[in-house]
């Protein structure tokens, strides 16, 4: 007869420094009280084995040993849900006599094979670590995998909020109402939650900074999570507060970085190259030049619109490069209509062509 043993699995975590959702532990052994001539002694053969390559935790192992002492044998521990004593974080573990290793994976292979391939990755994200296995199974069964190309708009400011998005791979930029990137999200981060919690339209446009793979969760499934786990609401409130603080600082820095000056101090080619090198988004206005006012729109350093001397597009850009006197002002931000505007061309190629035209113009004037 083998040593009695049971399996516990982590079903919820909160800042645990060692273990993740889904980690499991085999607990085996017995505890015996022995008496001899009025004296008593206690003997236990308890062993705890972590079923994954993690550091040991004396606090958690002590909690599991106390269960053996309480019930005398591992196989007499009833189905239960326990919490660890805690240190800098905490976790909860579940034990069921017929617990399968990965029920959510088995179900997903039947209902959503594409998502099943990602479950090991997303189960380690902070958002999912607080969800029990049953809830994870139910939520992911109805989730969808969506893929976006670089510069695709994922959600747009002012649209109704319908989904929570979890970024599995890639990066996305959060844009304010003028098209400035105020934050970049990476793997494991979520967005779209504010409109769902506040029941309002989407507050900021989200654009793919790279090719991105995203898991989306419908509103009804998101509501299920909040209702079953009220601590999740606190998680999102803290998240929103952190993002608001960060975006306000970035917004202040962007507005403070508005440029103003004269072409006599910085010629047009150097001005445009500075805006391009710093990936600026906004509108450059050039006044007090011979052919009227020039207006040039840039998105992350790329030229997307240009008008000057009754010309538009690249020709307007080439003509403004000739000017040596005038005033300029750069205002961060773009109107929403320009978020998706195509680039006029590869910036450095346009600049080189414009400078070449300037040289040719000088040469022609010298030969006349």
C-alpha positions as CSV (number, residue, x, y, z in Angstrom):
1,X,0.0,0.0,0.0
2,X,1.4,3.4,-1.1
3,X,1.9,6.5,1.1
4,X,-1.4,8.4,1.3
5,X,-1.2,11.6,-0.8
6,X,-3.4,14.4,-2.2
7,X,-2.8,17.3,-4.6
8,X,-3.4,20.9,-3.9
9,X,-3.5,23.5,-6.7
10,X,-3.1,27.3,-6.6
11,X,-6.5,28.9,-7.7
12,X,-6.0,32.5,-6.6
13,X,-2.9,34.6,-6.1
14,X,-2.2,38.2,-4.8
15,X,1.3,39.4,-5.2
16,X,2.8,36.0,-4.2
17,X,6.6,36.2,-4.7
18,X,7.0,32.5,-5.5
19,X,4.0,30.8,-7.0
20,X,1.7,31.3,-9.9
21,X,-1.9,30.4,-10.7
22,X,-2.1,26.7,-11.6
23,X,1.0,25.6,-9.6
24,X,0.3,22.3,-7.7
25,X,1.7,20.5,-4.7
26,X,1.6,16.8,-3.7
27,X,1.1,16.4,0.0
28,X,1.8,12.9,1.5
29,X,2.2,11.3,4.8
30,X,0.6,10.5,8.2
31,X,0.6,11.9,11.7
32,X,0.5,9.7,14.7
33,X,0.2,10.4,18.4
34,X,2.2,7.8,20.5
35,X,1.8,7.2,24.2
36,X,4.1,5.3,26.5
37,X,3.8,5.1,30.3
38,X,1.8,8.3,30.5
39,X,4.2,10.2,28.2
40,X,3.1,11.1,24.7
41,X,5.0,12.0,21.6
42,X,3.9,13.1,18.2
43,X,5.4,11.6,15.0
44,X,4.6,12.8,11.4
45,X,6.0,11.6,8.1
46,X,4.6,14.5,6.0
47,X,6.3,15.4,2.8
48,X,5.4,18.3,0.4
49,X,6.5,18.2,-3.2
50,X,6.2,21.1,-5.5
51,X,5.1,19.8,-9.0
52,X,7.0,22.6,-10.8
53,X,10.4,24.2,-10.7
54,X,9.8,26.9,-8.0
55,X,11.7,28.0,-4.9
56,X,10.5,26.4,-1.6
57,X,8.3,28.3,0.7
58,X,8.5,27.4,4.4
59,X,5.3,29.3,5.2
60,X,3.1,27.5,2.7
61,X,4.7,24.1,3.4
62,X,4.0,24.6,7.1
63,X,0.4,25.3,6.4
64,X,0.1,22.1,4.4
65,X,1.9,20.1,7.1
66,X,-0.7,21.4,9.7
67,X,-3.4,19.9,7.6
68,X,-1.9,16.4,7.9
69,X,-1.6,16.9,11.6
70,X,-5.3,17.9,11.8
71,X,-6.7,15.1,9.7
72,X,-3.9,12.5,10.6
73,X,-3.6,11.2,7.0
74,X,-3.3,13.0,3.7
75,X,-6.0,10.9,2.1
76,X,-8.4,11.9,4.8
77,X,-8.2,15.6,4.0
78,X,-11.7,16.6,2.7
79,X,-12.3,18.7,-0.4
80,X,-11.4,22.2,0.7
81,X,-10.2,25.6,-0.2
82,X,-7.4,27.0,2.0
83,X,-5.4,30.2,2.3
84,X,-1.7,30.4,3.1
85,X,-0.6,32.3,6.1
86,X,0.9,35.0,3.8
87,X,4.1,37.0,3.7
88,X,4.5,39.9,1.2
89,X,1.7,38.3,-0.8
90,X,-0.8,35.5,-0.4
91,X,-2.5,32.7,-2.3
92,X,-5.4,30.2,-2.0
93,X,-5.2,26.5,-2.9
94,X,-7.9,24.1,-3.7
95,X,-8.1,20.3,-3.2
96,X,-10.6,18.0,-4.8
97,X,-10.3,14.2,-4.7
98,X,-10.9,14.0,-8.5
99,X,-9.1,17.1,-9.5
100,X,-7.7,17.0,-13.0
101,X,-4.4,18.6,-13.8
102,X,-5.7,21.3,-16.3
103,X,-9.5,21.2,-16.7
104,X,-9.5,24.6,-18.5
105,X,-7.1,23.3,-21.1
106,X,-9.1,20.1,-21.7
107,X,-12.3,22.1,-22.2
108,X,-10.7,24.7,-24.4
109,X,-9.2,22.0,-26.7
110,X,-12.8,21.0,-27.4
111,X,-14.3,24.5,-27.7
112,X,-11.5,26.9,-28.7
113,X,-8.3,25.2,-29.8
114,X,-6.7,28.5,-30.8
115,X,-7.1,29.9,-27.3
116,X,-6.0,26.6,-25.7
117,X,-2.6,27.2,-27.2
118,X,-2.3,30.4,-25.3
119,X,-3.7,29.4,-21.9
120,X,-0.3,28.6,-20.3
121,X,0.9,32.1,-21.2
122,X,-2.2,34.1,-20.2
123,X,-2.7,32.2,-16.9
124,X,0.5,33.9,-15.6
125,X,-0.8,37.4,-16.3
126,X,-1.6,39.4,-13.2
127,X,-5.2,39.8,-14.3
128,X,-5.8,36.0,-14.5
129,X,-3.8,35.0,-11.5
130,X,-6.6,36.1,-9.2
131,X,-9.3,34.0,-11.0
132,X,-10.1,30.5,-9.9
133,X,-9.7,27.6,-12.4
134,X,-13.5,27.3,-12.8
135,X,-13.8,31.0,-13.6
136,X,-10.8,30.9,-15.9
137,X,-12.4,28.0,-17.7
138,X,-15.7,29.7,-18.1
139,X,-14.3,33.1,-19.2
140,X,-11.8,31.8,-21.7
141,X,-14.3,29.4,-23.2
142,X,-16.1,32.5,-24.6
143,X,-13.1,34.7,-25.2
144,X,-11.7,35.3,-28.7
145,X,-8.2,35.7,-30.1
146,X,-7.8,38.8,-32.3
147,X,-4.8,39.9,-34.3
148,X,-3.9,43.4,-35.4
149,X,-1.3,44.8,-37.7
150,X,1.0,47.7,-36.8
151,X,-0.9,51.0,-36.8
152,X,-4.3,49.4,-36.8
153,X,-6.8,51.1,-34.6
154,X,-8.1,48.6,-32.0
155,X,-10.6,50.8,-30.2
156,X,-11.5,54.4,-31.0
157,X,-12.3,57.2,-28.6
158,X,-16.0,57.9,-28.3
159,X,-17.1,54.4,-29.4
160,X,-19.3,52.2,-27.0
161,X,-17.2,50.0,-24.8
162,X,-18.1,46.3,-25.5
163,X,-15.0,44.3,-24.5
164,X,-12.0,43.9,-22.2
165,X,-8.8,43.4,-24.0
166,X,-5.8,41.4,-22.7
167,X,-2.5,42.0,-24.7
168,X,-0.9,38.6,-25.3
169,X,1.9,39.6,-27.6
170,X,3.1,42.9,-29.0
171,X,2.7,46.5,-27.9
172,X,-0.1,49.1,-28.2
173,X,-0.2,52.9,-27.8
174,X,-2.8,54.8,-25.8
175,X,-3.6,58.0,-27.7
176,X,-5.2,61.1,-26.2
177,X,-7.9,63.2,-28.0
178,X,-5.2,64.9,-30.0
179,X,-3.5,61.7,-31.2
180,X,-0.5,61.9,-28.9
181,X,0.7,58.6,-27.4
182,X,0.4,59.0,-23.7
183,X,1.2,55.4,-22.7
184,X,2.5,52.1,-24.2
185,X,1.1,48.8,-23.0
186,X,3.0,45.5,-23.3
187,X,2.4,41.8,-22.8
188,X,0.0,40.9,-20.0
189,X,-1.6,44.4,-19.7
190,X,-5.3,45.1,-20.1
191,X,-7.3,47.9,-21.6
192,X,-10.9,48.8,-22.3
193,X,-11.9,48.2,-18.7
194,X,-12.7,51.8,-17.8
195,X,-15.6,52.1,-20.2
196,X,-17.0,48.7,-19.0
197,X,-16.8,49.6,-15.3
198,X,-18.1,53.2,-15.7
199,X,-20.6,52.3,-18.4
200,X,-19.3,55.1,-20.6
201,X,-17.9,55.4,-24.1
202,X,-14.3,54.7,-24.7
203,X,-12.1,57.5,-23.4
204,X,-9.0,57.0,-25.5
205,X,-8.0,55.6,-28.8
206,X,-5.8,52.5,-28.7
207,X,-3.5,51.8,-31.7
208,X,-1.2,48.9,-32.4
209,X,2.4,50.0,-32.0
210,X,3.6,46.6,-33.4
211,X,1.8,43.6,-34.8
212,X,-0.3,42.5,-31.8
213,X,-2.1,39.4,-30.5
214,X,-5.0,40.1,-28.2
215,X,-7.6,38.1,-26.2
216,X,-10.9,39.9,-25.9
217,X,-13.6,39.2,-23.3
218,X,-17.2,40.3,-23.8
219,X,-18.9,42.6,-21.4
220,X,-21.1,40.0,-19.9
221,X,-18.1,37.8,-19.0
222,X,-16.3,40.7,-17.6
223,X,-19.3,41.5,-15.4
224,X,-19.3,37.8,-14.2
225,X,-15.7,38.2,-13.0
226,X,-16.4,41.4,-11.1
227,X,-19.5,39.9,-9.4
228,X,-17.8,36.7,-8.4
229,X,-14.5,38.4,-7.3
230,X,-15.1,41.9,-5.8
231,X,-11.4,42.2,-5.2
232,X,-11.0,42.5,-9.0
233,X,-12.9,45.8,-8.9
234,X,-10.2,47.1,-6.5
235,X,-7.5,45.8,-8.8
236,X,-9.0,47.8,-11.7
237,X,-9.5,50.9,-9.6
238,X,-5.9,50.9,-8.7
239,X,-4.9,50.3,-12.3
240,X,-7.0,53.2,-13.5
241,X,-5.6,55.5,-10.8
242,X,-2.0,54.6,-11.9
243,X,-2.8,55.2,-15.6
244,X,-4.5,58.5,-14.9
245,X,-1.5,59.8,-12.9
246,X,0.9,58.7,-15.6
247,X,-1.1,60.1,-18.5
248,X,-1.5,63.4,-16.8
249,X,2.3,63.7,-16.4
250,X,2.9,62.8,-20.0
251,X,0.2,65.2,-21.2
252,X,1.8,68.0,-19.3
253,X,5.2,67.2,-20.7
254,X,3.8,67.1,-24.2
255,X,2.1,70.5,-24.0
256,X,5.1,72.0,-22.3
257,X,7.2,70.8,-25.2
258,X,5.4,73.0,-27.8
259,X,8.1,74.7,-29.9
260,X,8.2,78.3,-31.1
261,X,10.9,80.2,-32.8
262,X,12.2,81.7,-36.1
263,X,13.6,80.2,-39.2
264,X,16.6,82.5,-38.9
265,X,17.6,80.5,-35.8
266,X,16.8,77.0,-37.2
267,X,16.3,76.5,-40.9
268,X,13.3,74.5,-42.2
269,X,15.3,71.3,-43.0
270,X,16.7,71.2,-39.4
271,X,13.3,72.0,-37.9
272,X,11.6,69.1,-39.7
273,X,14.5,66.7,-39.0
274,X,14.3,67.5,-35.2
275,X,10.5,66.8,-35.1
276,X,11.1,63.6,-37.1
277,X,13.9,62.4,-34.9
278,X,11.9,63.0,-31.7
279,X,8.8,61.2,-33.2
280,X,6.6,64.3,-32.6
281,X,2.9,64.3,-33.3
282,X,1.3,67.6,-34.0
283,X,0.9,70.6,-36.4
284,X,3.7,72.8,-37.4
285,X,2.6,76.3,-38.5
286,X,5.0,78.6,-40.3
287,X,4.1,82.3,-40.7
288,X,5.6,85.5,-42.0
289,X,6.9,83.7,-45.1
290,X,6.5,85.2,-48.7
291,X,3.8,82.8,-50.0
292,X,1.4,82.9,-47.1
293,X,1.1,80.5,-44.1
294,X,2.4,76.9,-44.2
295,X,0.8,74.1,-42.3
296,X,2.4,70.7,-41.8
297,X,0.9,67.7,-39.9
298,X,3.2,65.1,-38.4
299,X,2.3,61.8,-36.7
300,X,5.1,60.2,-34.7
301,X,7.6,62.1,-36.8
302,X,6.2,61.2,-40.2
303,X,4.8,63.9,-42.5
304,X,1.1,63.2,-43.3
305,X,-0.2,66.6,-44.5
306,X,1.4,69.7,-46.0
307,X,0.1,73.0,-47.5
308,X,2.0,76.1,-48.6
309,X,2.1,78.4,-51.6
310,X,-1.2,77.1,-52.9
311,X,0.3,73.6,-53.0
312,X,-0.5,70.5,-51.0
313,X,1.4,67.4,-50.2
314,X,5.1,66.9,-51.1
315,X,5.3,69.9,-53.3
316,X,4.3,72.2,-50.4
317,X,7.0,70.5,-48.3
318,X,9.7,71.1,-51.0
319,X,8.7,74.8,-51.3
320,X,8.8,75.6,-47.6
321,X,12.4,74.3,-47.5
322,X,13.4,77.3,-49.6
323,X,12.4,79.8,-47.0
324,X,15.0,81.3,-44.7
325,X,12.9,83.9,-42.8
326,X,9.7,83.5,-40.9
327,X,8.2,82.3,-37.6
328,X,7.2,78.8,-36.6
329,X,5.1,77.2,-33.9
330,X,4.6,73.5,-33.2
331,X,1.4,72.5,-31.4
332,X,1.3,68.9,-30.1
333,X,-1.8,66.8,-31.1
334,X,-3.8,66.0,-34.2
335,X,-7.5,66.0,-34.9
336,X,-9.1,62.5,-34.9
337,X,-9.6,62.7,-38.6
338,X,-5.8,62.5,-39.1
339,X,-5.2,59.5,-37.0
340,X,-5.4,57.2,-40.0
341,X,-4.0,59.6,-42.7
342,X,-1.3,58.0,-44.8
343,X,2.2,59.2,-44.8
344,X,3.3,61.5,-47.7
345,X,6.3,59.3,-48.1
346,X,9.4,58.0,-46.2
347,X,10.5,61.2,-44.4
348,X,14.3,61.0,-45.0
349,X,13.7,60.3,-48.7
350,X,11.5,63.4,-48.9
351,X,14.0,65.5,-47.1
352,X,16.9,64.3,-49.3
353,X,14.9,65.1,-52.4
354,X,13.9,68.5,-51.1
355,X,17.6,69.4,-50.3
356,X,18.6,68.1,-53.7
357,X,16.1,70.5,-55.3
358,X,17.5,73.3,-53.3
359,X,21.0,72.6,-54.5
360,X,19.8,72.4,-58.1
361,X,18.0,75.7,-57.7
362,X,21.2,77.3,-56.4
363,X,23.2,75.9,-59.2
364,X,20.7,77.2,-61.8
365,X,20.7,80.7,-60.4
366,X,24.5,80.8,-60.4
367,X,24.7,79.9,-64.1
368,X,22.1,82.5,-65.2
